Amino acid sequence: MRVTRRELCQGTALLALAGAAVGIWPRGYGLVGAALADVSNEELTVPSPLGEQSQGDPKAPVTLIEYAAVTCPHCADFFMHQFPTLKSKYIDTGKVHFIFREFPLNALDLAGFMLARCAGDDKFFPMVDTLFEKQREWVVQKPLEPLLTISKQAGFTKESFDACLTNQKVEDGVKWVRERAAEKFGVSGTPTFFINGKKYTGNPTAADIGAQIDGYLKS
C-alpha cells in the first residue's frame, strides 16, 4: 500500500480502524519476558534492505533490539525518558549494541518511518526523536501539514517530502522489517524488545532493561 495524501489526511480514521492500534499492547508496567523460545541473534540481526539503524559497538557483548512505532505513546515515553539513561550507561560505553526496528501499526507510522529513512542515516535518529517528542502535534485529524513542518526541520522541501512518501523502495523496505518481525519473531505490538535473543514486552523503565543487561554482563 502506498501512502497517499488522502490516506495521511485520514490518519485518525485509520488509527480507529486498528482498534487501539496506537500503543496497543495489553500490558501492565515493567518488562515482561515472553513465553516463546528465544531467537538466535544471527536471525535477529539480518539487516533491512534499507540498512540497519543502530547505535553502539556492533561487537558489544549485549545486543538490544527494539521494535517500535512512532505513533505509539509507550514507545515515545521510552525513547524520551528511559532510553537516554540506557544510552549513556550501556551504549556509549561499548557494553550494548542497540538496533532500532520499524514496526508500523498504521499509515501514519509508515509515513513517519519513510521520512526518517529518507532523511539519511545521520538524521534518522534525530527525526525519530522529533516524531516521538511532537507526537501530539502530528498524530491528529489532519497530520499532513504538521508532518511537513517537522520534516522541513530535517532539511526536507515540499518536493522531497512528497517524493519520499511515494518512494516504493523505501516503503517496501519498512514493510519488510515489520513483516519479518511478525512472521519470524512473533512481534505483534509495540514496544517489543529482544535482549540477546530473548523477547520482552511491556512498558519498561531503564532500570528494568538495565537489570537484564547486567545479567549478561556478569555471566
Secondary structure as UniProt FT lines:
FT   HELIX           5..9
FT   HELIX           11..17
FT   TURN            22..23
FT   STRAND          30..33
FT   HELIX           41..44
FT   TURN            49..50
FT   STRAND          53..55
FT   TURN            58..59
FT   STRAND          62..68
FT   TURN            70..71
FT   HELIX           73..77
FT   HELIX           78..82
FT   HELIX           83..86
FT   HELIX           87..91
FT   TURN            92..94
FT   STRAND          96..102
FT   HELIX           107..119
FT   HELIX           121..133
FT   HELIX           135..138
FT   HELIX           144..153
FT   TURN            154..155
FT   HELIX           158..165
FT   HELIX           168..185
FT   STRAND          192..195
FT   TURN            196..197
FT   STRAND          198..203
FT   HELIX           206..218
//
